[in-house]
Amino acid sequence: MKAIVHIGTEKTGTTSLQRYLYLNRKKLGNAGFHFIQSAGQLNNWMLPAFCSTDGAFNDLLKGEGIRTPEERQLFKQKFIKKFRKEVKTLPENIHTCIISSEHFHSRIRSEEQMDNVYNLLSSYFDEIKIVCYLREQIDTCTSYYSTHLKSDGTDSLSAFFQRCKPSNYYFNYYEMLTNWERRFGLESLDISMFARDRMLNGDLLDDFTGKIDASLVGTLDKSAAIENESLRPFGQALARALNIAFSASSERTEVNDMRIRCKKLVIDRLSGKGQQLGLEARRLIYESFIESNERLRQKFLPKYEVVFPPPALEAEPDYLIAEDDFGTITDVLEIIRKQGAGVISMEEYTRICKAIFSSIDDVTTLGAEGTQVGTKVVLTEGDAALLSKAARYLEIRDNDAAARLITLASQAGPSFVAQSEAATVSLSYRKAGSSTIYVYVSYQ
């Protein structure tokens, strides 16, 4: 029997695909395909959870009431029993099982975990095809920010984007796919771009159907409702404020119920395009992935000249705060006033107001000035001199790169004037205790 395993990646329409597969179970079954149900009706998350080390799925397992090592072991025993029964008792016409979970991308990271996936699947299937869609890293991170807030995260957009770097397995597609290739082989990987101009008929559902069976394209029901998973900037601000004000780990049932009700109100009313990084910030993050993405292209996608095109200027959201948004604040505060009576202390009310207004301030500041995303580095006097010297040599071949070196040196080096075709910069040096100073290098 064959298995088609859809591993995501996250933020590439996985929820849409899973609803599509579930809606068309009968038609797929008539054609010889079965969408696995024992691992989760829509998202087959239990399968990667079974294969992960204990810590990787703690958040999901807790949501299922599974907290102790003994409960996790019991979960695994029950799952494998149901999974084995489902596969072994399929109708005779079924020749292929379809498995889908983006958690294969986000939670299966180590070689040990990948070995577990391979050992499990190869015990039941003679042929295994791994299907994966890739989305440019900045777009993935931007889209995931709303999910972070819906899942009780508290990071600002600037802080959240500190994760978007090649050293993070989640965003380094070359390392991620190399791990899958190590166990399943290059010939088993079916990798595509999450971009309309690179999909069959410009449609994700048609494209995925074509990977199952080209004869099924256009014959399946595509009417499943798709929710907008993103929050517009004001919604992100309120969701973040609620997460800061009310800990998701609170043991007070009344507080948890209030937080959930407030979050649902925000999510229902304030969906749309979220906060965006400025163009220069996106360019610098994009450049940090050039090396790993080129390795990705050469090994896994040689038919493309470029895996992801460089970022271009995007339209900002139509508005950061609209007139109707104030009604949402009023309703959120009214819920807190009513349900918080006798439950929330005066100190907590102060924290709520501070969280709301500081989160809104972050969004409006972002809209007016852009956002800074960067990393702290240490430079010395010698580094500054070296940067300016390198810029002089580089300007003949690459003026833009020379200008960047000059700009960096201008924040750290001794007083001098550096001239080049790219820039003329007056540099000043302020000694900070010793000859070492700290410079915050931003992407904006």
VMD Tcl script that draws the C-alpha trace (Angstrom):
set ca {
  {0.00 0.00 0.00}
  {1.12 3.57 -0.75}
  {1.07 6.64 1.53}
  {0.97 10.29 0.48}
  {2.19 12.31 3.47}
  {1.50 16.04 3.36}
  {3.91 17.72 5.81}
  {2.94 21.37 5.30}
  {4.84 23.58 5.67}
  {2.89 25.71 8.13}
  {1.07 28.75 6.73}
  {0.69 27.20 3.26}
  {-3.04 26.56 3.25}
  {-2.85 23.35 5.25}
  {-6.19 23.92 6.98}
  {-7.86 24.45 3.60}
  {-6.36 21.24 2.24}
  {-7.38 19.24 5.29}
  {-10.98 20.45 5.11}
  {-10.97 19.68 1.39}
  {-9.76 16.12 2.00}
  {-12.29 15.57 4.78}
  {-15.18 16.93 2.70}
  {-14.30 14.61 -0.19}
  {-13.64 11.42 1.77}
  {-16.34 9.45 -0.07}
  {-15.28 10.47 -3.58}
  {-11.65 9.83 -2.72}
  {-12.57 6.44 -1.30}
  {-14.38 5.47 -4.50}
  {-11.18 6.30 -6.39}
  {-9.02 4.16 -4.08}
  {-7.74 6.85 -1.71}
  {-8.34 7.03 2.05}
  {-7.80 10.11 4.24}
  {-6.56 8.84 7.61}
  {-8.97 9.56 10.50}
  {-7.51 7.79 13.52}
  {-4.80 10.47 13.83}
  {-7.29 13.35 13.86}
  {-10.26 14.01 11.59}
  {-8.86 17.09 9.86}
  {-5.29 17.55 11.03}
  {-3.58 14.18 11.55}
  {-1.53 15.69 14.40}
  {-1.53 12.52 16.50}
  {0.81 10.80 14.08}
  {3.69 13.30 14.43}
  {2.86 13.52 18.15}
  {3.38 9.76 18.43}
  {6.75 10.08 16.70}
  {8.01 13.12 18.60}
  {10.01 13.23 21.79}
  {7.85 13.96 24.81}
  {8.44 17.73 25.02}
  {7.62 18.63 21.41}
  {3.86 18.22 21.71}
  {3.28 19.22 25.31}
  {1.06 22.17 24.40}
  {-1.21 20.11 22.15}
  {-1.34 17.19 24.53}
  {-2.26 19.46 27.43}
  {-5.19 20.66 25.38}
  {-6.33 17.05 25.28}
  {-5.92 16.70 29.04}
  {-2.68 14.74 28.68}
  {-0.08 16.05 31.14}
  {1.93 13.33 32.86}
  {4.46 10.91 31.30}
  {2.07 8.07 32.13}
  {-0.79 9.81 30.30}
  {1.46 10.45 27.30}
  {2.42 6.80 27.17}
  {-1.24 5.77 27.36}
  {-2.03 8.22 24.52}
  {0.62 6.60 22.34}
  {-0.66 3.11 23.07}
  {-4.24 4.05 22.21}
  {-3.20 5.88 19.05}
  {-1.10 3.13 17.53}
  {-3.86 0.61 18.25}
  {-6.46 2.73 16.42}
  {-4.07 3.56 13.58}
  {-3.15 -0.07 13.01}
  {-6.81 -1.11 12.99}
  {-7.76 1.62 10.52}
  {-5.04 0.75 8.02}
  {-5.46 -3.01 8.32}
  {-9.26 -2.98 7.86}
  {-9.50 -0.69 4.82}
  {-11.71 -1.82 1.91}
  {-9.98 -3.85 -0.77}
  {-10.20 -1.05 -3.36}
  {-8.09 1.32 -1.25}
  {-4.53 1.43 -2.54}
  {-3.32 4.77 -1.09}
  {-3.64 6.45 2.30}
  {-3.40 10.24 2.59}
  {-1.91 11.75 5.75}
  {-1.80 15.49 6.41}
  {-0.33 17.52 9.27}
  {1.77 20.68 9.24}
  {3.18 19.51 12.57}
  {5.48 17.23 10.59}
  {7.22 20.47 9.60}
  {7.13 22.32 12.91}
  {7.58 19.53 15.46}
  {9.61 16.79 13.75}
  {13.09 18.31 13.84}
  {15.70 15.88 15.15}
  {17.09 12.83 13.41}
  {15.64 10.67 16.18}
  {12.14 12.03 15.57}
  {12.53 11.56 11.81}
  {13.67 7.98 12.35}
  {10.50 7.41 14.37}
  {8.36 8.73 11.50}
  {10.13 6.51 8.98}
  {9.97 3.40 11.15}
  {6.25 3.86 11.76}
  {5.22 4.58 8.17}
  {7.48 1.98 6.56}
  {5.86 -0.66 8.80}
  {2.54 -0.14 7.01}
  {3.34 1.27 3.55}
  {5.51 -0.07 0.74}
  {5.76 3.29 -1.02}
  {5.80 6.70 0.66}
  {5.51 10.07 -1.07}
  {6.27 13.24 0.92}
  {4.39 16.34 -0.29}
  {5.60 19.74 0.84}
  {4.76 23.35 -0.06}
  {7.27 26.10 0.68}
  {6.49 29.76 1.36}
  {9.05 32.53 1.47}
  {10.34 32.87 5.03}
  {9.25 36.47 5.68}
  {5.72 35.77 4.44}
  {5.59 32.66 6.61}
  {6.68 34.58 9.70}
  {4.26 37.44 9.01}
  {1.36 35.03 8.60}
  {2.37 33.03 11.66}
  {2.34 36.12 13.89}
  {-1.46 36.12 14.11}
  {-1.38 32.41 14.96}
  {1.15 33.19 17.69}
  {-1.25 35.72 19.20}
  {-4.27 33.43 18.87}
  {-2.24 30.79 20.70}
  {-1.69 33.13 23.67}
  {1.68 34.51 22.55}
  {2.83 37.89 23.88}
  {5.66 38.94 21.54}
  {5.52 42.19 19.61}
  {5.99 41.89 15.86}
  {9.59 43.12 16.20}
  {10.39 40.53 18.85}
  {8.61 37.78 16.94}
  {10.70 38.38 13.82}
  {13.87 37.68 15.78}
  {12.96 34.02 15.12}
  {13.14 34.42 11.35}
  {16.76 33.47 10.72}
  {18.64 30.63 8.99}
  {19.75 29.11 12.29}
  {16.10 28.35 13.09}
  {15.20 24.91 11.68}
  {11.59 26.03 11.24}
  {12.62 28.60 8.61}
  {15.65 26.82 7.15}
  {13.95 24.72 4.47}
  {17.23 23.28 3.24}
  {17.98 21.71 6.63}
  {14.39 20.59 7.10}
  {14.14 18.85 3.73}
  {17.60 17.36 4.07}
  {16.36 15.63 7.20}
  {13.40 14.15 5.27}
  {15.62 13.20 2.33}
  {18.01 11.38 4.67}
  {15.32 8.81 5.58}
  {12.89 8.79 2.67}
  {15.20 9.52 -0.26}
  {15.25 12.41 -2.71}
  {13.00 10.60 -5.17}
  {10.21 10.45 -2.56}
  {10.02 14.21 -2.08}
  {7.44 16.23 -4.02}
  {8.25 19.88 -3.27}
  {6.29 22.85 -4.61}
  {6.14 26.60 -4.13}
  {3.21 28.16 -2.30}
  {2.59 30.68 -5.07}
  {-0.39 30.88 -7.43}
  {1.74 31.30 -10.54}
  {3.47 28.00 -9.72}
  {0.32 25.97 -8.96}
  {-1.89 23.93 -11.26}
  {-4.65 26.25 -12.48}
  {-3.35 28.81 -10.01}
  {-5.23 26.92 -7.30}
  {-3.83 25.12 -4.25}
  {-6.62 22.52 -4.09}
  {-6.27 21.62 -7.77}
  {-2.50 21.48 -7.41}
  {-2.66 19.09 -4.46}
  {-5.33 16.97 -6.19}
  {-3.00 16.63 -9.16}
  {-0.38 15.15 -6.86}
  {-2.91 12.55 -5.70}
  {-4.41 11.68 -9.11}
  {-4.56 14.04 -12.09}
  {-7.85 12.47 -13.21}
  {-9.53 13.78 -10.04}
  {-8.78 17.45 -10.77}
  {-12.05 19.33 -11.19}
  {-14.20 16.47 -9.88}
  {-14.01 17.14 -6.13}
  {-16.03 19.54 -3.97}
  {-14.13 22.74 -3.15}
  {-16.92 24.43 -1.19}
  {-15.48 24.03 2.31}
  {-15.56 27.39 4.11}
  {-12.13 28.89 4.68}
  {-11.58 31.14 7.67}
  {-9.31 34.17 7.50}
  {-6.56 33.13 9.91}
  {-4.93 36.57 10.18}
  {-5.81 39.51 12.39}
  {-5.50 43.08 11.19}
  {-3.11 45.29 13.21}
  {-5.65 46.51 15.75}
  {-6.85 42.95 16.32}
  {-3.25 41.84 16.85}
  {-2.78 44.61 19.40}
  {-5.88 43.63 21.39}
  {-5.11 39.90 21.24}
  {-1.58 40.53 22.48}
  {-2.87 42.79 25.26}
  {-5.27 40.10 26.46}
  {-2.48 37.52 26.44}
  {-0.29 39.83 28.53}
  {-3.06 40.73 30.95}
  {-4.42 37.22 31.45}
  {-2.02 34.31 31.60}
  {-3.16 31.23 29.72}
  {-1.73 29.16 32.56}
  {-4.06 30.72 35.12}
  {-5.83 28.17 37.26}
  {-8.78 30.51 37.86}
  {-11.62 29.18 35.71}
  {-13.44 32.53 35.72}
  {-10.37 34.34 34.38}
  {-9.77 31.73 31.68}
  {-13.40 31.87 30.55}
  {-13.23 35.66 30.37}
  {-9.98 35.62 28.39}
  {-11.35 33.08 25.91}
  {-14.56 35.08 25.43}
  {-12.65 38.32 24.86}
  {-10.23 36.67 22.41}
  {-13.11 35.14 20.42}
  {-14.69 38.58 20.11}
  {-11.45 40.06 18.79}
  {-10.85 37.20 16.35}
  {-14.42 37.29 15.00}
  {-14.45 41.04 14.43}
  {-10.91 41.99 13.51}
  {-9.70 39.54 10.87}
  {-7.74 40.81 7.90}
  {-4.23 41.70 6.77}
  {-1.90 42.10 9.73}
  {1.17 44.15 10.55}
  {3.90 44.23 7.92}
  {7.62 44.81 8.08}
  {9.03 47.69 6.07}
  {10.69 46.99 2.72}
  {14.26 47.49 3.95}
  {13.66 45.18 6.91}
  {12.31 42.48 4.59}
  {15.24 42.90 2.22}
  {17.79 42.34 4.96}
  {16.02 39.27 6.30}
  {15.69 37.96 2.74}
  {19.43 38.42 2.22}
  {20.19 36.44 5.38}
  {18.54 33.41 3.73}
  {20.23 33.74 0.33}
  {22.86 31.08 1.04}
  {20.53 28.44 2.53}
  {17.85 29.09 -0.12}
  {20.42 28.70 -2.89}
  {21.47 25.35 -1.41}
  {17.78 24.47 -1.28}
  {17.38 25.36 -4.96}
  {20.44 23.44 -6.11}
  {19.57 20.24 -4.26}
  {15.77 20.11 -4.29}
  {14.48 22.62 -6.87}
  {17.05 22.87 -9.68}
  {14.34 23.68 -12.25}
  {13.98 27.15 -10.73}
  {16.44 29.97 -11.33}
  {15.41 31.54 -8.02}
  {13.38 29.85 -5.30}
  {11.87 33.01 -3.85}
  {11.88 36.40 -5.60}
  {13.29 39.34 -3.63}
  {10.78 41.39 -1.63}
  {8.95 44.25 -3.30}
  {7.10 47.24 -1.91}
  {3.73 46.13 -0.57}
  {0.60 48.09 0.17}
  {0.13 48.59 3.88}
  {-3.19 47.65 5.49}
  {-5.88 50.17 4.59}
  {-5.99 51.37 8.18}
  {-4.43 50.59 11.52}
  {-7.34 51.71 13.65}
  {-10.86 52.27 12.30}
  {-13.84 53.95 13.89}
  {-15.59 50.65 14.50}
  {-12.56 49.29 16.33}
  {-13.33 51.45 19.35}
  {-16.59 49.58 19.71}
  {-14.58 46.36 20.06}
  {-12.50 47.87 22.86}
  {-15.70 48.94 24.60}
  {-17.19 45.46 24.32}
  {-13.99 43.78 25.53}
  {-13.85 46.07 28.56}
  {-17.53 45.44 29.24}
  {-16.93 41.68 29.33}
  {-14.05 42.24 31.74}
  {-16.18 44.57 33.89}
  {-19.02 42.09 34.20}
  {-17.13 38.81 34.49}
  {-14.27 40.33 36.47}
  {-16.44 41.58 39.31}
  {-15.14 40.04 42.50}
  {-12.50 38.10 40.56}
  {-10.01 40.67 39.26}
  {-8.01 42.82 41.68}
  {-7.33 46.55 41.27}
  {-3.72 45.72 40.35}
  {-4.96 43.47 37.57}
  {-7.25 46.19 36.20}
  {-4.22 48.48 36.03}
  {-2.25 45.78 34.18}
  {-5.12 45.29 31.72}
  {-5.25 48.99 30.81}
  {-1.48 49.22 30.53}
  {-1.34 46.14 28.29}
  {-4.07 47.42 25.98}
  {-2.66 50.88 25.48}
  {0.97 49.81 25.21}
  {0.06 47.18 22.59}
  {-1.94 49.74 20.61}
  {1.00 52.14 20.85}
  {3.30 49.47 19.40}
  {1.00 49.09 16.40}
  {0.57 52.80 15.73}
  {4.30 53.38 16.10}
  {4.91 50.59 13.61}
  {2.47 52.15 11.17}
  {4.10 55.54 11.43}
  {7.77 54.61 11.58}
  {8.18 50.99 10.50}
  {9.60 48.33 12.78}
  {13.11 47.45 13.76}
  {14.17 43.86 13.80}
  {17.73 43.03 14.48}
  {20.40 41.42 16.56}
  {22.95 42.77 19.00}
  {26.57 42.55 17.94}
  {29.81 43.79 19.46}
  {32.20 46.03 17.52}
  {35.62 47.40 18.47}
  {37.63 50.38 17.22}
  {39.56 48.04 14.98}
  {36.34 46.61 13.56}
  {35.20 50.08 12.51}
  {38.47 50.82 10.76}
  {38.37 47.42 9.06}
  {34.79 48.00 7.86}
  {35.66 51.35 6.29}
  {38.77 49.90 4.62}
  {36.74 46.98 3.23}
  {34.15 49.42 1.91}
  {36.80 51.31 -0.09}
  {37.91 48.10 -1.78}
  {34.36 46.90 -2.36}
  {32.93 50.10 -3.85}
  {34.41 49.36 -7.28}
  {32.45 46.11 -7.56}
  {29.39 46.67 -5.39}
  {28.41 50.18 -4.37}
  {25.36 49.06 -2.38}
  {27.38 46.65 -0.26}
  {30.07 49.30 0.29}
  {27.44 51.76 1.45}
  {26.16 49.27 4.02}
  {29.65 48.75 5.44}
  {30.15 52.51 5.68}
  {26.80 52.91 7.45}
  {27.71 50.22 9.98}
  {31.15 51.69 10.58}
  {29.61 55.12 11.12}
  {27.94 53.81 14.28}
  {31.14 52.43 15.78}
  {34.41 53.83 14.44}
  {36.77 56.69 15.35}
  {36.12 60.12 13.84}
  {36.98 60.25 10.19}
  {35.38 60.99 6.85}
  {34.97 58.06 4.48}
  {34.32 58.87 0.86}
  {33.22 56.52 -1.86}
  {31.05 56.49 -4.95}
  {28.38 54.91 -2.80}
  {28.31 57.37 0.09}
  {30.08 60.14 1.94}
  {29.70 59.62 5.63}
  {31.10 61.58 8.57}
  {31.96 59.06 11.24}
  {32.27 59.72 14.94}
  {33.36 57.51 17.78}
  {32.15 57.62 21.35}
  {34.19 55.58 23.76}
  {32.04 53.43 26.06}
  {34.10 52.46 29.08}
  {36.81 50.74 27.07}
  {37.61 50.29 23.41}
  {34.55 48.04 23.00}
  {31.11 49.47 22.30}
  {27.73 47.87 21.65}
  {25.84 48.59 18.46}
  {22.24 47.57 17.74}
  {22.12 46.58 14.10}
  {18.54 46.85 12.83}
  {16.84 45.66 9.67}
  {15.21 49.01 9.13}
}
mol new
graphics top color blue
foreach p $ca { graphics top sphere $p radius 0.5 }
foreach p [lrange $ca 0 end-1] q [lrange $ca 1 end] { graphics top cylinder $p $q radius 0.2 }
display resetview
